[in-house]
Amino acid sequence: MRWALALASAALVATAAPAASAATAAHTAVHPVKLTHATRGTLHRAGTVNLRAIAAADAKRAKRAPTVSTPRHAAPLRKLPSATSAAHAARTSAPAVSGRAKGLTPITGQNVSGEHGFNGLTSSNNAAANPAIGDVTPPDQGLAVGPSPAGPAIVEFVNMSLNIYSASGKTLLGAIPAYQVFGLAPDAFLSDPRAYWDPQSHHWFLTMFTFGPNSVDNVQYIALSQTTNPFGAYTIYAISTNDPSATGCPCLGDFDQIGSDANGFYIATNEFSFATPAYNGAYIYAVSRLNLIKNAEGAGPVPAVFLYKVPLIDPFGSYHVSPASVPQGAAAPGTEYFVESNGNLPYDGSTFGSGLEVFNLNHTALLNSNAPPHFNATGLNTEPYSQPLNVPQKNGPNPLGSSVGEPVAALQTDFNAVQEVTYAGGLLYAELNTGFNFKSGFNSGVAWFVLHPSHPASLTSFSVKLVHNGYVLTNQDLLYPVIGVNAHGEGYLSMAVSGPGRFPSAAYVKFKGPHGTTGDVHIAANGANPLDDFSCYPETNSIGASPCRYGDYSMAQAFNGRIYQATEYVAPVPRDPSGNWGTRLWSAPVP
């Protein structure tokens, strides 16, 4: 999530999108810059926490705490300064698409057999858990699933709270504020929660970053469980992202994404200046996963962390370089992969692009001896993709908007950035949002990719082949896709869906390994109302006029023969006065 105070001067950026078949194409050659060096950073051990103890203490305080009014915080999408933004895109530059014959995927209200779902955290839960911060939007969905003493445990981590559930949806912990997860003050600004259950060690990783006037420093935090129990003790680590020698800094590491292979744990960020428009590129932090776990358990020193900077001369903009993780039962390689789409595409509806860049950290066993792996890059051609338009919602009750004379607002879509990457069976699975033409207007769809990286021929080179790519295009709008697959590449592509005839809802479609998506898009749960929060209206969001902030992620993970999935939607539950976002968590058997 990209945070900004609701009273700040920075503007929420409205997304506009060309169609995938627009008239002008970007012909940038896919030849990324190759890197061979790293900078050694400092990883600080910052303390310990116990989630069960936090939840128990919070429950006692809640019984005697008075109800208080809270502030509100919205989150602009931070985009590359080189890309021109616009509020609207031209809608007539490509042929119309209609009907199954033209590639549209039908949407069905019937779930797959064996699906089970429940409502997760909401804006109301979040505000109650964080009285010093108050309402936050969007939730930035995080999810991890693994074993626990209570049976399968589903960890949900959003802006800015965490809860743990059973497979049936029973609350096993109770919502706790994110600042307590990292041992921080109640007014700490945190963003982009990530949760990861490591199928190799069975330990749990939680990450977020801090920034802003209430933070002593701009910091990337890692909370690592000391045991395999998700409810127990965690060791907290901190990496400063201030980068005082870089342009416009002190800086923050936005869009922090995490990955893991046989040896390392990786965090990829995007370095933005906190106070200026400066953007300094994608930064990747690499640390020995094995040595980090040993230290968390109290059995070794704090390991080294290595920083890799993707140069801004990278043809795709050095932006949103997404690391891969490995699902349960899959062989973890000794190489970590990262996938990047073209971040330089403008937002004014004029251009589409294609191609992906793939980076690797080769021979990551070097991390276990506190030495940096070699960082390399290659590129490949793919199907075209583009920036998606903002997404309409079905009209319905919007009490906050109505109170200031505003109609139901549009939703701000993702840009065409690769979301999550999974390495399974020797293949990389990746996805992104794309615009496409439908009848007289534009829709937001999904582009997906299956890639085969070669075993590196040397420490300084490798290649990647496109196995398959395709689209999920419907007569409605899809937002924030994620592919969740097992060790054989089988599972689901999950997302949110909205449109003129549908409130924001949760959806998924079957994914069959290298063959990609198959069958209809299933609605996991229908939204109950339009999204109606303070980010939707200029009168309630002094950052300025903007579509409703939405997302910024969906999540999915394989565990014990099922794919667990989560995304934002508008749940049929009591709302907060300033917002009504909710989350939907569901699982289905591997198809």
Stockholm file with secondary structure:
# STOCKHOLM 1.0

chainA/1-591         MRWALALASAALVATAAPAASAATAAHTAVHPVKLTHATRGTLHRAGTVNLRAIAAADAKRAKRAPTVSTPRHAAPLRKLPSATSAAHAARTSAPAVSGRAKGLTPITGQNVSGEHGFNGLTSSNNAAANPAIGDVTPPDQGLAVGPSPAGPAIVEFVNMSLNIYSASGKTLLGAIPAYQVFGLAPDAFLSDPRAYWDPQSHHWFLTMFTFGPNSVDNVQYIALSQTTNPFGAYTIYAISTNDPSATGCPCLGDFDQIGSDANGFYIATNEFSFATPAYNGAYIYAVSRLNLIKNAEGAGPVPAVFLYKVPLIDPFGSYHVSPASVPQGAAAPGTEYFVESNGNLPYDGSTFGSGLEVFNLNHTALLNSNAPPHFNATGLNTEPYSQPLNVPQKNGPNPLGSSVGEPVAALQTDFNAVQEVTYAGGLLYAELNTGFNFKSGFNSGVAWFVLHPSHPASLTSFSVKLVHNGYVLTNQDLLYPVIGVNAHGEGYLSMAVSGPGRFPSAAYVKFKGPHGTTGDVHIAANGANPLDDFSCYPETNSIGASPCRYGDYSMAQAFNGRIYQATEYVAPVPRDPSGNWGTRLWSAPVP
#=GR chainA/1-591 SS CCCEETTSSSCCCCCCCCCTTCSCBCCCCCCCCCCCCCEEECCEEEEEEEHHHHHHHHHHHHHHCCCCCCCEEECCCCCCTTSCCCSCCCSCSSCCCCSGGGTBCCEESCCCTTCEEEEEEEHHHHHHHCTTTCEESCCCCEEEEECCTTSSEEEEEETTEEEEECTTCCBSSCCEEHHHHTTCCTTCCEEEEEEEECTTTCCEEEEEEECSTTCSSCEEEEEEESSSCTTSEEEEEEEECCCTTSTTCSEEEEEEEEEECSSEEEEEEEEEESSSSCEEEEEEEEEEHHHHHHHHTTSSCCCCEEEEECCTTSTTCSCCCEEEECCTTSCCCSSEEEEECCTTCCSSSSCBEEEEEEEEEECGGGGGGTCCCEEEEEEEEEEEECCCCCBCCCCCCCHHHHHTTCCCCCBCCCCSCCCCEEEETTEEEEEEEEEEEETTEEEEEEEEEEEEECCCSBTTBCCEEEEEEEEEBCSSEEEEEEEEECTTSEEEEEEEEEETTEEEEEEEEEEEGGGCEEEEEEEEECCSSCCCCGGGCTTTCTTCSCCBCCCSCCEEEEETTEEEEEEEECCSSCCBTTBCCEEEEEEEECC
#=GC SS_cons         CCCEETTSSSCCCCCCCCCTTCSCBCCCCCCCCCCCCCEEECCEEEEEEEHHHHHHHHHHHHHHCCCCCCCEEECCCCCCTTSCCCSCCCSCSSCCCCSGGGTBCCEESCCCTTCEEEEEEEHHHHHHHCTTTCEESCCCCEEEEECCTTSSEEEEEETTEEEEECTTCCBSSCCEEHHHHTTCCTTCCEEEEEEEECTTTCCEEEEEEECSTTCSSCEEEEEEESSSCTTSEEEEEEEECCCTTSTTCSEEEEEEEEEECSSEEEEEEEEEESSSSCEEEEEEEEEEHHHHHHHHTTSSCCCCEEEEECCTTSTTCSCCCEEEECCTTSCCCSSEEEEECCTTCCSSSSCBEEEEEEEEEECGGGGGGTCCCEEEEEEEEEEEECCCCCBCCCCCCCHHHHHTTCCCCCBCCCCSCCCCEEEETTEEEEEEEEEEEETTEEEEEEEEEEEEECCCSBTTBCCEEEEEEEEEBCSSEEEEEEEEECTTSEEEEEEEEEETTEEEEEEEEEEEGGGCEEEEEEEEECCSSCCCCGGGCTTTCTTCSCCBCCCSCCEEEEETTEEEEEEEECCSSCCBTTBCCEEEEEEEECC
//
